Amino acid sequence: MQDVIGSQIEIRPYGGIPFLCEFSESVEPIKLVMKYSGIYSGLGIWTLSEMNGQTKIDYEINLEINNLFIRLLSNVIPVEKIHYKLMNEVLLCLENRLKRSPR
């Protein structure tokens, strides 16, 4: 996992403003830290653990909105709830993909 450290991914949300995620730290095999930049800044931490013979993924995020328009919009639109819904979709797609892949 160390070979991904420093790699960047550009995220392009549905109809949203693109932003960058950089893999900044890895503690194998349990944790991956991503640094966000662009319209957001902060950290996202993916932690894997074993639960009842399956892998559990926890995602913790601590972001600050840098884009003035999005910051103002967040006073009217529930940005946190929208992000939560989108991340649930990402994790469900990951779960479905893993169920279909050969072991």
VMD Tcl script that draws the C-alpha trace (Angstrom):
set ca {
  {0.00 0.00 0.00}
  {3.00 2.32 0.49}
  {3.36 2.66 -3.30}
  {0.15 4.75 -3.47}
  {1.42 7.40 -1.01}
  {1.62 10.73 -2.86}
  {-0.80 9.56 -5.58}
  {-3.59 11.98 -6.38}
  {-7.14 11.39 -7.55}
  {-9.36 14.10 -8.98}
  {-12.93 13.66 -7.73}
  {-15.68 14.98 -9.99}
  {-18.96 14.89 -8.06}
  {-22.24 14.71 -10.00}
  {-22.67 18.26 -11.29}
  {-20.22 19.56 -8.67}
  {-16.84 21.23 -8.60}
  {-13.86 18.84 -8.93}
  {-11.37 18.54 -6.06}
  {-8.21 16.56 -5.32}
  {-7.54 13.72 -2.90}
  {-3.95 12.72 -2.18}
  {-3.04 9.48 -0.44}
  {-0.90 10.85 2.39}
  {-0.45 8.00 4.86}
  {-0.91 4.27 5.09}
  {-0.75 2.04 8.14}
  {-0.97 -1.44 6.68}
  {-3.29 -3.24 6.70}
  {-5.75 -1.11 8.64}
  {-5.67 2.58 7.72}
  {-5.44 4.85 4.69}
  {-5.38 8.65 5.05}
  {-6.39 10.99 2.22}
  {-5.66 14.71 2.16}
  {-8.29 16.84 0.38}
  {-7.56 20.09 -1.46}
  {-9.42 22.42 -3.77}
  {-12.93 23.43 -2.77}
  {-12.37 21.42 0.44}
  {-9.33 20.97 2.66}
  {-8.85 18.40 5.38}
  {-8.42 14.69 5.92}
  {-10.40 11.54 5.23}
  {-9.43 8.37 7.08}
  {-10.43 4.90 5.89}
  {-10.05 2.25 8.62}
  {-10.51 -1.47 8.01}
  {-11.26 -3.97 10.76}
  {-12.44 -7.56 11.02}
  {-15.96 -8.17 12.27}
  {-17.56 -11.62 12.31}
  {-15.25 -12.91 9.59}
  {-15.92 -9.94 7.31}
  {-14.10 -6.70 6.65}
  {-15.69 -3.58 8.11}
  {-14.82 -0.19 6.59}
  {-15.16 3.01 8.60}
  {-14.74 6.38 6.95}
  {-14.09 9.51 8.99}
  {-13.81 12.89 7.33}
  {-12.92 16.31 8.66}
  {-13.21 18.95 5.95}
  {-13.37 22.69 5.71}
  {-15.20 24.25 2.77}
  {-12.82 26.63 0.94}
  {-15.18 27.65 -1.86}
  {-17.19 30.74 -0.85}
  {-20.22 29.78 -2.97}
  {-20.37 26.24 -1.50}
  {-19.86 27.64 2.01}
  {-22.80 30.02 1.54}
  {-24.87 27.27 -0.06}
  {-24.18 25.01 2.93}
  {-26.24 27.41 5.05}
  {-29.30 26.48 2.97}
  {-28.58 22.97 1.66}
  {-27.58 20.13 4.02}
  {-24.09 19.51 2.56}
  {-23.23 16.99 5.31}
  {-26.33 14.89 4.59}
  {-25.65 14.98 0.86}
  {-22.05 13.87 1.43}
  {-23.22 11.09 3.77}
  {-25.68 9.84 1.14}
  {-23.05 9.90 -1.62}
  {-20.48 8.07 0.55}
  {-23.07 5.41 1.39}
  {-23.58 4.90 -2.34}
  {-19.80 4.59 -2.85}
  {-19.50 2.02 -0.05}
  {-22.53 0.04 -1.29}
  {-21.04 -0.07 -4.79}
  {-17.74 -1.26 -3.30}
  {-19.56 -3.96 -1.32}
  {-21.49 -5.13 -4.40}
  {-18.32 -5.17 -6.49}
  {-16.50 -7.27 -3.89}
  {-19.41 -9.73 -3.72}
  {-19.20 -10.24 -7.50}
  {-15.43 -10.58 -7.74}
  {-13.85 -14.03 -7.68}
  {-11.94 -14.88 -4.53}
}
mol new
graphics top color blue
foreach p $ca { graphics top sphere $p radius 0.5 }
foreach p [lrange $ca 0 end-1] q [lrange $ca 1 end] { graphics top cylinder $p $q radius 0.2 }
display resetview
